Amino acid sequence: MKVTGEYTASLPLVPAQSSREAASVQDFQSTLNKALASSDDARLKDACREFEAIFLKQLFARMRATVVRSGLLDGGLPEEIFRDMLDEAVAGEAAKGEGIGLAAEMYKYFRRMAEMK
């Protein structure tokens, strides 16, 4: 598969489930644009890690949605809030350091794009 074209900040990859997710995506876009405008490597790395955390959180939520609930042990809204917070915490920790490699690849891509300009 060949990918061509200019970079555009059209996110998220999957529509946000909540206004909180939408705010996270907007924060990422703002951080990314500032990092690219200032050519700040540290800020760019942070933005890429932030995106990886957002991606992982959405991945965890989509995976959890595939699990069939029996209804016997359903915790209702409190459980949903807890699971959302748990997904966010686990995704944030997973994105630290080397993470799953998505942040590193994004960083390389954006560095190359900045050097070409």
VENDA-V324936 format. One record per backbone hydrogen bond with DSSP energy under -0.5 kcal/mol. NH is the residue of the N-H (numbers start at 1). CO is the residue of the C=O. If there is no record, write none. Layout:
nh->NH co->CO
nh->NH co->CO
//
This chain:
nh->4 co->2
nh->10 co->8
nh->11 co->9
nh->22 co->18
nh->23 co->19
nh->24 co->20
nh->25 co->21
nh->26 co->22
nh->27 co->23
nh->28 co->24
nh->29 co->25
nh->30 co->26
nh->31 co->27
nh->32 co->28
nh->33 co->29
nh->34 co->30
nh->35 co->31
nh->36 co->32
nh->37 co->33
nh->38 co->34
nh->39 co->35
nh->40 co->35
nh->41 co->39
nh->44 co->40
nh->45 co->41
nh->46 co->42
nh->47 co->43
nh->48 co->44
nh->49 co->45
nh->50 co->46
nh->51 co->47
nh->52 co->48
nh->53 co->49
nh->54 co->50
nh->55 co->51
nh->56 co->52
nh->57 co->53
nh->58 co->54
nh->59 co->55
nh->60 co->56
nh->61 co->57
nh->62 co->58
nh->63 co->59
nh->64 co->60
nh->65 co->61
nh->66 co->62
nh->66 co->63
nh->67 co->64
nh->78 co->75
nh->79 co->75
nh->80 co->76
nh->81 co->77
nh->82 co->78
nh->83 co->79
nh->84 co->80
nh->85 co->81
nh->86 co->82
nh->87 co->83
nh->88 co->84
nh->89 co->85
nh->90 co->86
nh->91 co->87
nh->92 co->88
nh->93 co->89
nh->94 co->90
nh->95 co->91
nh->96 co->92
nh->96 co->93
nh->99 co->96
nh->101 co->98
nh->105 co->101
nh->106 co->102
nh->107 co->103
nh->108 co->104
nh->109 co->105
nh->110 co->106
nh->111 co->107
nh->112 co->108
nh->113 co->109
nh->114 co->110
nh->115 co->111
nh->116 co->112
nh->117 co->113
//
